[in-house]
Amino acid sequence: MTVKILAFVVLIAGFLAGSPGVCIAGNGGGNPRGTSEQDSAPQVSAHDLFEFHSGFWINLHLFLYEQAAIATAGPRGTPHEAELATDASMAAGLSEDETKTWSAALAYYRKNMLRHDLVSDADMIALKNHLEDLEGATSLGRADLDPALISVIDDAAPIYRSHWWQLHDAANQTWIKAVMPLVDKNGATLSQQIAMAFETLWPDHPLRVDVVAYASSGGSYTTLRPARIIVSSIDGGNQNVAALEVLFHAASATLTETVSGIVIRGFAAQKKSVPPGLAEAILFFTSGFFVKQLYPGYTPYADRFELWTTEGWDRAVLVKDWQPRVEGRITLDAALAQLAGDFSTAGVAAPQQAPAPQTTPATPAR
């Protein structure tokens, strides 16, 4: 019932958001932190918005993928070097038979799995979803998976369970316990604000979040149909208040198709084509802006990791044209028209088709 109430509130707010007088960010009337909006938001708990899991099989799979990638290319600069060193030292304590089996699993992943992208490959997404659904089942078995892959993962499972799983699961549970009070306190406000900014609805059911030791190189990602989130518990970029932003950015990525369609239509109206990555940049800016409204001393994720530079996104244009939208000072159409006017890329007059990606990364690789 609580979620239905939230959806109704967001629906009404979405219609009102078209008015320049509506303050999405809650910073009107001398209230820069938006506390009045937070106080008036419906009482929504973390369990109403997210369904957290720490599953054995998905953690094992992503750990094998990570370890195989490191063995191939070395550490990739992700902010969990200390944990990598701990895991590497634990590998040194394997017995001779365990070492042989574990090495064979890594060799299989290097040869057969690394060429498949975790975020965009349909087969990897199907495997991920199946492993998530298994949770802590005793065996992997499934007829429509490669029997060789099933054998590799099943053989590696007792080794992972004996040497790494307890540590990884503890890290996952600690992360969940740390982020839930932040969501309990701020979840209703953030979900309303993000949905209102795009004049759309927040998902009307709790989003599944699988917490893992190792995710993608960006520390988290989102897959669609069904919408699910993967987030690393040990990634240094996902801790404290940043965990709140990462979680809600990943959740807002479930709106990617809607946001992309909105942006494409807005640009087409100005006879412009959409610059690559603009929808993702807008999502980062939006989630970071709203979290910073709640915690003024916080540095948003994209600023902290300089994604504006590494991804080639023009933050100054977003500040000029999109920030007035998230502050509720202009309509969505006006914001999109201003964005289109400030990008010089010539486009076609006919509207482009909105993309229908199977997945979208929650955080680009750092």
BAZA-845172 format. One record per residue (C-alpha): x, y, z. Coordinates in steps of 0.2 Angstrom, whole numbers, padded with zeros to 4 digits, always signed. Layout:
<sites>
XYZ/...
</sites>
This chain:
<sites>
+0000+0000+0000/+0014+0012+0004/+0022+0010-0013/+0005+0013-0022/+0004+0029-0012/+0021+0034-0017/+0017+0031-0035/+0001+0041-0034/+0011+0056-0026/+0024+0055-0040/+0010+0054-0053/+0002+0070-0047/+0019+0078-0044/+0024+0074-0062/+0009+0084-0069/+0013+0098-0058/+0032+0098-0062/+0028+0106-0079/+0025+0122-0070/+0040+0134-0068/+0033+0138-0050/+0036+0120-0044/+0052+0118-0034/+0058+0100-0038/+0074+0102-0028/+0064+0110-0013/+0076+0125-0012/+0063+0138-0014/+0057+0149+0000/+0074+0150+0009/+0075+0131+0011/+0091+0126+0002/+0091+0108+0009/+0073+0104+0004/+0068+0099+0022/+0050+0103+0020/+0048+0092+0005/+0057+0078+0014/+0046+0080+0029/+0030+0080+0019/+0035+0065+0008/+0026+0049+0011/+0034+0037+0024/+0043+0025+0013/+0056+0012+0019/+0071+0005+0010/+0061-0011+0009/+0048-0002-0001/+0060+0004-0014/+0073-0009-0015/+0075-0028-0012/+0093-0032-0006/+0101-0048-0009/+0119-0056-0006/+0119-0072-0016/+0132-0085-0017/+0132-0089-0035/+0132-0072-0042/+0146-0067-0031/+0156-0082-0036/+0153-0078-0055/+0158-0060-0054/+0173-0064-0043/+0179-0077-0056/+0177-0064-0069/+0186-0051-0059/+0201-0063-0055/+0202-0069-0073/+0203-0051-0079/+0216-0046-0067/+0226-0061-0072/+0225-0056-0090/+0227-0037-0089/+0232-0033-0071/+0222-0022-0058/+0212-0009-0068/+0213+0005-0055/+0197+0001-0046/+0197+0008-0028/+0198-0008-0019/+0216-0013-0020/+0217-0018-0002/+0203-0030-0004/+0212-0037-0020/+0228-0040-0010/+0218-0049+0003/+0210-0060-0009/+0226-0064-0018/+0234-0068-0002/+0220-0080+0002/+0223-0089-0015/+0240-0093-0010/+0233-0103+0004/+0224-0115-0007/+0229-0134-0007/+0237-0141-0022/+0220-0149-0028/+0211-0133-0024/+0224-0123-0034/+0222-0134-0049/+0203-0133-0049/+0203-0114-0046/+0216-0111-0059/+0206-0121-0072/+0191-0110-0068/+0201-0094-0071/+0208-0101-0087/+0190-0105-0093/+0184-0088-0089/+0199-0080-0097/+0196-0090-0113/+0177-0090-0114/+0170-0077-0103/+0180-0061-0104/+0176-0057-0122/+0158-0055-0116/+0154-0039-0108/+0145-0040-0091/+0134-0025-0095/+0128-0027-0113/+0130-0045-0118/+0113-0054-0118/+0120-0071-0113/+0129-0063-0099/+0114-0055-0093/+0104-0071-0094/+0117-0080-0084/+0118-0066-0071/+0099-0066-0069/+0099-0085-0066/+0113-0085-0054/+0104-0071-0044/+0089-0081-0043/+0098-0096-0037/+0103-0086-0021/+0112-0100-0010/+0106-0116-0019/+0117-0131-0017/+0120-0133-0036/+0120-0123-0052/+0112-0135-0064/+0102-0129-0078/+0099-0137-0095/+0100-0122-0106/+0117-0116-0099/+0133-0122-0107/+0137-0139-0098/+0156-0134-0097/+0152-0118-0088/+0140-0126-0076/+0154-0139-0072/+0167-0125-0070/+0157-0115-0058/+0151-0130-0048/+0169-0136-0046/+0174-0119-0040/+0160-0117-0028/+0167-0127-0013/+0183-0118-0015/+0175-0101-0015/+0164-0105-0001/+0178-0111+0010/+0190-0097+0007/+0181-0081+0001/+0163-0082+0003/+0161-0078+0022/+0172-0062+0020/+0163-0056+0004/+0146-0060+0011/+0150-0050+0027/+0156-0035+0017/+0139-0036+0007/+0129-0037+0023/+0138-0023+0031/+0135-0012+0015/+0117-0016+0015/+0115-0012+0034/+0124+0005+0031/+0114+0010+0016/+0097+0006+0022/+0095+0020+0035/+0100+0032+0022/+0087+0026+0010/+0074+0025+0025/+0078+0044+0028/+0079+0050+0010/+0072+0037-0001/+0054+0045-0003/+0062+0062-0007/+0074+0056-0020/+0063+0045-0029/+0050+0059-0030/+0062+0072-0036/+0071+0061-0049/+0054+0055-0056/+0047+0073-0056/+0062+0080-0065/+0058+0069-0080/+0039+0070-0078/+0038+0051-0076/+0034+0038-0063/+0046+0029-0051/+0045+0010-0052/+0030+0004-0043/+0038-0011-0035/+0054-0013-0025/+0070-0014-0037/+0080-0030-0034/+0098-0025-0029/+0111-0039-0029/+0126-0033-0018/+0142-0041-0023/+0160-0040-0018/+0165-0036-0036/+0154-0029-0050/+0160-0021-0066/+0175-0009-0067/+0163+0005-0063/+0157-0002-0047/+0139-0005-0051/+0128-0008-0066/+0109-0010-0071/+0101-0022-0082/+0083-0021-0089/+0069-0033-0093/+0068-0036-0078/+0076-0021-0070/+0090-0026-0058/+0104-0018-0050/+0122-0025-0046/+0132-0015-0034/+0149-0018-0026/+0150-0018-0007/+0169-0015-0007/+0172-0002-0020/+0178+0014-0012/+0167+0024-0023/+0151+0016-0016/+0153+0020+0003/+0145+0032+0015/+0133+0045+0007/+0140+0040-0010/+0131+0023-0008/+0115+0033-0008/+0119+0042-0024/+0126+0026-0032/+0110+0017-0028/+0098+0030-0034/+0108+0033-0049/+0108+0014-0053/+0089+0015-0050/+0086+0030-0061/+0095+0020-0075/+0080+0009-0075/+0072+0025-0083/+0085+0026-0097/+0073+0021-0111/+0060+0034-0105/+0074+0048-0102/+0082+0044-0119/+0066+0045-0128/+0062+0062-0119/+0079+0069-0124/+0078+0063-0142/+0061+0071-0144/+0067+0087-0136/+0082+0088-0148/+0072+0083-0163/+0060+0097-0160/+0075+0109-0162/+0082+0099-0177/+0097+0093-0168/+0104+0076-0164/+0108+0070-0147/+0126+0070-0142/+0133+0053-0137/+0130+0049-0118/+0120+0065-0115/+0105+0055-0107/+0118+0046-0095/+0126+0063-0091/+0109+0070-0086/+0105+0055-0075/+0122+0057-0066/+0119+0076-0064/+0102+0073-0058/+0105+0060-0044/+0121+0069-0039/+0112+0086-0038/+0098+0079-0027/+0109+0070-0015/+0120+0086-0013/+0104+0095-0009/+0102+0083+0006/+0120+0083+0011/+0128+0100+0006/+0146+0095+0010/+0144+0080-0002/+0154+0079-0018/+0143+0071-0032/+0150+0055-0039/+0153+0062-0057/+0163+0077-0049/+0173+0066-0038/+0179+0054-0051/+0180+0067-0065/+0168+0058-0076/+0164+0075-0085/+0182+0074-0092/+0184+0056-0094/+0167+0053-0103/+0168+0070-0112/+0152+0077-0105/+0150+0096-0104/+0145+0099-0086/+0144+0118-0089/+0130+0116-0101/+0121+0105-0089/+0123+0118-0075/+0116+0131-0087/+0102+0122-0095/+0097+0107-0084/+0100+0113-0067/+0086+0126-0068/+0075+0110-0072/+0080+0100-0057/+0078+0116-0046/+0060+0117-0053/+0062+0134-0061/+0058+0129-0079/+0048+0116-0088/+0055+0100-0095/+0052+0106-0113/+0061+0122-0110/+0076+0113-0102/+0078+0102-0117/+0076+0116-0129/+0090+0125-0120/+0101+0110-0121/+0098+0107-0139/+0101+0125-0143/+0118+0125-0134/+0124+0109-0143/+0131+0113-0160/+0128+0096-0168/+0117+0098-0183/+0103+0085-0184/+0088+0079-0194/+0071+0086-0193/+0062+0069-0190/+0062+0062-0173/+0075+0048-0169/+0069+0032-0162/+0072+0030-0144/+0085+0016-0141/+0079+0001-0131/+0095-0006-0123/+0094-0022-0113/+0106-0014-0101/+0114+0002-0095/+0129+0005-0085/+0126+0013-0068/+0143+0020-0067/+0156+0021-0082/+0173+0013-0079/+0185+0023-0069/
</sites>
